[in-house]
Amino acid sequence: MDRNPFTPGFGLTPPVLAMQGTPVEDFAEALEGTRPAGHRSVLISGARGVGKTVLLSQFHDVAEEVGWEVIALHTSSDSLADELRGRAVHALRDLDPEARDSRVTSGSISALGAGASLGREISDRYEGEDVPLAVLLDRLAALASLRGGGLLVLLDEVQSADPDQVHVITQHMQDLAQRGHAAGFVAAGVRAGVDELLANPKTTFLRRAHQVEIGSVDVGIAAQVIMTTVADTDKHITPEAAVRAGEISQGYPYLIQVVGAEAWQRSGTSGTIEIEDVEGAREFAIDAMVHNVHGPALRDINGRKDEYLLAMLEDDGPSAVMDVARRMGIDQNNQNVYRSRLIADEMIRPAGRGHVELAMPYLREALIRRRDGGRSALAHGPARVARPIRASRPVQGDRPASGTRPGRRSERGSGR
């Protein structure tokens, strides 16, 4: 039996992507020169769990495939410039034939003239910090160009980076491009944080970058992703089950993987994933969304913004902003302030004139849990009764069935 092919983890690349448009293909064409060079600088933005890091990884892979040198930076670094220097030096030591120099420092000949010995000193051209970063990058980009590629720098979670440090990196990349080198810079981040970063006067380069916004796909595409993922294994999923899985996921990329993975698990050793397996995965998917996406996002939502969201729970669908203001006991001007802030936080979105709605799948469930059970309800999911898993010694030759969880019977039973 094949392993579960779905990857419900942040940053993990699924075997089949739920993709809007052709950003990877467009980027590959920019690297190869069939699109304008400006498309080599890209800013990816979107909500949590929509696949920003996955898309960034795709850009990394396609760049390496066409011969580019790729350096991925981390916002956790104390200094992005220092990290870039270290990564550039490491790459130069591999690529530059002149990175190390050997010279004779001494020599001697034996008394009988039968032999000679030479003393040599090996020097590292890039040892120490005397070489300016601009010179290192210029040399690295030139060497990469000789291979038919260029230099690409990636930065994930850009909204967490110091704008001054981002400015230093982007200025170096801009200088490389202006000197005629093939150079690119791609950053990814949560939309609200990216918007705040772009408002900084030192991020002009990012404002000129090619913008790629990603989000949910339609339910039909979600179902197709699930069917294609399963089709590459020795299992099968019924069309009805795939459509229902797409509906439960609401086209949200992270949820597509969660629903698919749990439905696969619930099908046990059966060769077919049925609709009841998918239905059984729904609560698990909601728990995952509440715990992994909404829980962290709601930590910073408090005060009047929290009241605004709770006021919206009285409506089954979109809420009239006048009703929200009345429930909160505030006037329309104040309502507009909190409405704008929550839209920026990607908690709500406009839903027609004078109306708003919750912006993310199962955010309603998360808000209800927090209202009824406090913030801890978002961290652990709803309370339940569970038996402990106990290790047992299998009889000689007896092994647990493949595809089942220890201590848990498949909910499908053994009838198939």
C-alpha positions in Angstrom: 0.0 0.0 0.0 1.3 3.4 -1.0 2.1 6.1 1.7 -0.4 8.8 2.3 0.4 11.3 -0.6 -1.1 14.4 0.9 1.1 16.9 2.8 -0.9 18.9 5.3 2.1 20.8 6.7 3.1 24.5 6.1 5.8 24.8 3.5 5.6 21.2 2.4 5.3 20.9 -1.4 2.3 18.7 -2.4 2.6 16.3 -5.3 -0.2 18.2 -7.1 -0.6 22.0 -6.6 -3.7 24.1 -6.3 -2.5 27.0 -8.4 -4.0 30.3 -9.6 -2.7 31.3 -13.0 0.8 30.4 -14.2 3.2 32.2 -11.8 5.9 29.4 -11.9 5.9 29.3 -15.7 5.9 33.1 -16.0 8.9 33.2 -13.6 10.8 30.5 -15.5 10.3 32.5 -18.7 11.7 35.6 -17.0 14.8 33.7 -15.9 15.3 32.4 -19.4 14.9 35.9 -20.9 11.7 35.3 -22.8 9.8 37.7 -20.5 11.0 41.1 -19.3 13.8 41.1 -16.7 11.6 43.0 -14.3 9.6 39.8 -13.8 12.6 38.3 -12.0 11.8 40.4 -9.0 8.6 39.1 -7.4 6.6 39.8 -4.3 4.3 36.9 -3.3 1.5 37.8 -0.8 -1.6 36.0 0.6 -3.3 34.8 3.7 -1.9 32.1 6.0 -2.0 28.6 4.6 -2.6 29.5 0.9 0.8 28.2 -0.3 3.2 31.2 -0.3 6.1 29.2 0.9 5.3 26.4 -1.5 5.3 28.8 -4.4 8.6 30.3 -3.2 10.0 26.8 -3.1 8.8 26.3 -6.7 10.6 29.4 -7.8 13.8 28.1 -6.0 13.6 24.8 -7.8 12.8 26.2 -11.3 15.7 28.7 -10.9 18.2 25.9 -10.1 16.8 23.8 -13.0 17.7 26.5 -15.5 21.2 27.0 -14.0 20.7 30.0 -11.6 22.6 30.3 -8.3 20.0 30.5 -5.5 20.5 32.0 -2.0 17.6 31.7 0.5 17.8 34.1 3.4 16.0 33.8 6.7 14.2 36.5 8.6 15.4 35.0 11.9 19.0 36.1 11.1 20.4 38.9 13.1 21.7 40.4 9.9 20.4 39.6 6.5 23.4 41.2 4.9 25.8 39.1 7.0 23.9 36.0 6.1 24.0 37.0 2.4 27.7 37.5 2.7 28.3 34.1 4.2 26.2 32.3 1.6 27.9 34.2 -1.2 31.3 33.3 0.0 30.3 29.6 0.3 29.0 29.6 -3.2 32.1 31.4 -4.6 34.4 28.8 -3.0 32.6 26.2 -5.1 32.3 28.2 -8.3 35.3 30.4 -8.5 38.4 28.7 -10.0 40.5 31.5 -8.5 39.0 31.2 -5.0 42.2 29.6 -3.6 45.8 30.6 -4.6 48.9 28.5 -4.1 52.4 30.0 -4.0 55.9 28.7 -3.2 57.2 30.1 0.0 60.4 28.1 0.4 62.5 25.4 -1.3 65.5 23.2 -0.7 67.7 20.7 -2.7 69.4 17.7 -1.0 73.2 17.7 -0.8 73.6 15.1 -3.5 71.1 16.8 -5.8 68.9 13.8 -5.7 65.7 15.5 -4.5 64.0 18.8 -3.8 61.2 20.0 -1.6 59.0 23.0 -1.9 57.0 24.9 0.7 53.6 26.2 -0.4 51.1 28.6 1.1 47.4 28.2 0.3 45.5 31.4 0.5 41.7 31.8 0.4 40.6 34.8 -1.7 37.4 35.2 0.2 38.6 34.7 3.8 37.9 37.5 6.2 35.5 40.4 5.7 37.8 42.7 3.7 36.0 42.1 0.4 32.9 44.4 0.2 29.6 42.6 -0.2 28.9 44.3 -3.5 32.2 42.9 -4.9 31.3 39.4 -3.7 27.8 39.6 -5.3 29.2 41.0 -8.5 31.7 38.2 -8.8 29.1 35.5 -8.0 26.6 36.9 -10.5 29.3 37.0 -13.2 30.3 33.4 -12.6 26.6 32.3 -12.6 26.2 34.1 -15.9 29.0 32.2 -17.4 27.0 29.0 -16.8 24.0 30.6 -18.6 22.2 31.5 -15.3 22.2 34.3 -12.8 21.9 35.1 -9.1 18.5 34.8 -7.3 17.9 35.7 -3.7 14.8 34.5 -1.8 13.3 35.7 1.4 10.3 34.1 3.1 8.1 35.7 5.9 9.3 39.1 4.6 6.7 40.9 6.8 8.8 39.9 9.8 12.1 41.4 8.5 13.6 44.7 9.5 12.7 47.1 6.6 16.2 48.6 6.9 17.8 45.2 6.3 15.4 44.4 3.4 16.4 47.7 1.9 20.1 46.8 2.0 19.5 43.5 0.3 17.2 44.8 -2.4 19.6 47.7 -3.1 22.4 45.2 -3.8 20.2 43.2 -6.1 19.1 46.4 -7.9 22.7 47.4 -8.4 23.5 44.1 -9.9 20.7 44.4 -12.4 21.8 47.9 -13.3 25.3 46.7 -13.9 23.9 44.3 -16.5 23.9 41.1 -14.4 21.1 38.5 -14.5 19.8 39.0 -11.0 16.4 38.4 -9.2 14.8 38.8 -5.8 11.7 37.0 -4.6 10.0 37.6 -1.3 6.9 36.2 0.3 4.7 37.2 3.2 1.3 37.6 4.7 -0.7 40.2 2.8 -1.4 42.6 5.7 2.3 42.6 6.8 3.5 43.0 3.2 1.2 46.0 2.8 2.7 47.6 5.9 6.2 46.9 4.7 5.5 48.5 1.3 4.3 51.6 3.1 7.9 52.1 4.4 9.8 54.6 2.2 12.8 52.3 2.1 11.0 49.5 0.2 10.7 51.3 -3.1 12.3 48.3 -4.9 9.6 45.9 -3.5 6.8 48.3 -4.7 8.2 48.0 -8.2 8.4 44.2 -8.0 6.0 42.0 -9.9 3.1 41.3 -7.5 1.7 37.8 -7.2 -1.3 37.4 -4.9 -2.4 33.9 -4.1 -5.5 32.6 -2.3 -8.2 30.0 -2.5 -9.2 28.2 -5.7 -12.7 27.2 -6.7 -14.2 23.9 -5.4 -13.9 22.2 -8.8 -10.1 22.8 -8.9 -9.8 21.6 -5.3 -11.7 18.3 -6.2 -9.5 17.9 -9.3 -6.3 18.3 -7.2 -7.5 15.6 -4.7 -8.5 13.2 -7.5 -5.1 13.7 -9.3 -3.2 13.2 -6.1 -4.9 9.9 -5.4 -4.7 8.8 -9.0 -0.9 8.7 -8.7 -1.2 5.9 -6.0 -2.8 2.5 -5.9 -5.9 3.9 -4.3 -9.0 5.3 -6.0 -11.4 8.0 -4.8 -15.0 8.2 -6.0 -16.0 11.3 -7.9 -18.6 12.1 -5.3 -16.0 11.8 -2.5 -13.6 14.1 -4.4 -16.3 16.7 -5.0 -17.3 16.6 -1.3 -13.7 16.9 -0.2 -13.4 20.0 -2.4 -16.5 21.5 -0.8 -15.2 20.9 2.7 -11.8 22.4 1.8 -13.6 25.5 0.3 -10.7 25.6 -2.1 -8.3 26.6 0.6 -4.9 25.0 -0.3 -4.0 23.9 3.3 -7.4 22.4 3.8 -7.2 20.5 0.5 -4.2 18.7 1.9 -5.8 18.2 5.4 -9.0 16.8 4.1 -7.3 14.6 1.5 -4.8 13.2 4.1 -7.5 12.4 6.7 -9.9 10.8 4.2 -7.0 8.7 3.0 -6.2 7.6 6.5 -9.9 6.8 7.3 -10.1 4.6 4.3 -7.7 2.2 6.0 -6.6 -0.7 3.9 -9.5 -0.3 1.4 -8.5 0.5 -2.2 -11.2 3.1 -2.5 -11.8 6.4 -0.6 -15.6 6.8 -0.3 -17.7 9.8 0.6 -18.1 8.6 4.2 -14.3 8.8 4.6 -14.4 12.4 3.5 -17.4 13.3 5.7 -15.5 11.7 8.6 -12.6 14.0 7.8 -14.6 17.2 8.1 -14.3 17.7 11.9 -10.6 16.9 11.8 -10.1 19.5 9.1 -12.0 22.1 11.1 -9.9 21.4 14.1 -6.7 21.7 12.1 -7.8 25.0 10.6 -8.8 26.4 14.0 -5.6 25.2 15.7 -3.0 25.9 13.1 -4.4 28.9 11.2 -7.0 30.8 13.2 -5.5 30.3 16.6 -2.3 32.1 15.9 -4.1 34.8 13.8 -6.6 35.6 16.6 -4.0 36.1 19.3 -3.6 39.7 18.3 -7.4 40.3 17.9 -8.8 41.8 21.0 -10.8 44.7 22.3 -13.2 46.3 19.9 -12.0 44.2 17.0 -12.9 41.1 18.9 -16.3 42.6 19.7 -16.9 43.3 16.0 -16.2 39.7 15.0 -18.5 38.4 17.8 -21.2 40.8 16.7 -21.1 39.2 13.2 -21.8 35.8 14.6 -25.4 36.7 15.0 -25.8 36.5 11.2 -25.7 33.2 9.3 -24.2 35.0 6.2 -22.9 38.4 5.5 -23.5 41.1 8.1 -24.9 44.6 7.5 -22.4 47.1 8.9 -25.3 49.1 10.4 -26.4 46.0 12.4 -22.8 45.4 13.6 -22.5 49.1 14.8 -25.9 48.8 16.6 -24.9 45.6 18.3 -21.6 47.1 19.4 -23.3 50.4 20.6 -21.1 52.6 18.4 -21.7 55.0 15.6 -20.9 54.4 11.9 -17.7 56.3 11.9 -16.2 54.1 14.7 -17.6 51.0 13.0 -15.7 52.0 9.8 -12.5 52.2 11.8 -12.7 48.6 13.1 -14.1 47.4 9.8 -11.0 48.7 8.0 -8.6 47.3 10.6 -10.2 43.8 10.4 -10.1 43.9 6.6 -6.4 44.7 6.8 -6.0 41.8 9.3 -7.7 39.5 6.7 -10.4 38.6 9.2 -13.3 40.0 7.2 -13.9 41.2 3.6 -16.5 43.3 1.8 -19.6 41.4 0.7 -21.5 43.9 -1.3 -22.6 47.5 -0.5 -22.8 48.0 3.3 -22.0 44.4 4.1 -19.0 42.3 5.3 -18.4 38.6 5.8 -15.8 36.5 7.5 -12.8 36.1 5.2 -11.5 32.6 6.0 -12.9 29.1 6.0 -14.2 28.0 9.4 -13.3 31.3 11.1 -16.9 31.2 12.4 -16.2 27.9 14.2 -13.0 29.4 15.7 -14.7 32.5 17.0 -17.5 30.4 18.5 -15.0 28.2 20.3 -13.1 31.2 21.6 -16.3 32.9 22.8 -17.6 29.7 24.5 -14.3 28.2 25.7 -11.8 31.0 25.9 -8.5 31.3 24.0 -7.4 27.8 25.2 -10.1 26.3 23.1 -8.3 27.4 20.0 -5.1 25.8 21.1 -6.4 22.3 21.9 -9.7 21.9 20.0 -13.0 20.8 21.5 -12.8 18.6 24.6 -13.5 14.9 24.1 -13.3 11.5 25.8 -10.4 9.3 24.6 -8.8 6.1 25.6 -5.0 5.9 26.0 -3.0 4.1 23.4 -1.3 1.1 24.9 1.6 -0.8 23.4 1.0 -4.5 22.9 3.4 -7.2 22.0 2.2 -8.9 18.7 2.2 -12.6 18.6 5.1 -14.0 16.5 4.2 -13.4 12.8 1.3 -11.1 13.7 1.7 -7.5 12.5 -0.7 -4.6 12.5 -2.5 -4.0 9.2 -0.8 -1.5 7.0 -2.4 1.9 6.8 -4.1 1.7 10.3 -3.3 3.8 13.3 -2.0 2.1 16.4 -4.7 1.7 19.0 -7.4 2.8 16.6 -9.7 0.8 14.4 -10.6 2.1 11.0 -13.9 3.8 11.2 -14.8 2.0 8.0 -14.8 -1.3 9.7 -13.6 -4.5 8.1 -16.4 -5.1 5.7 -14.4 -4.1 2.6 
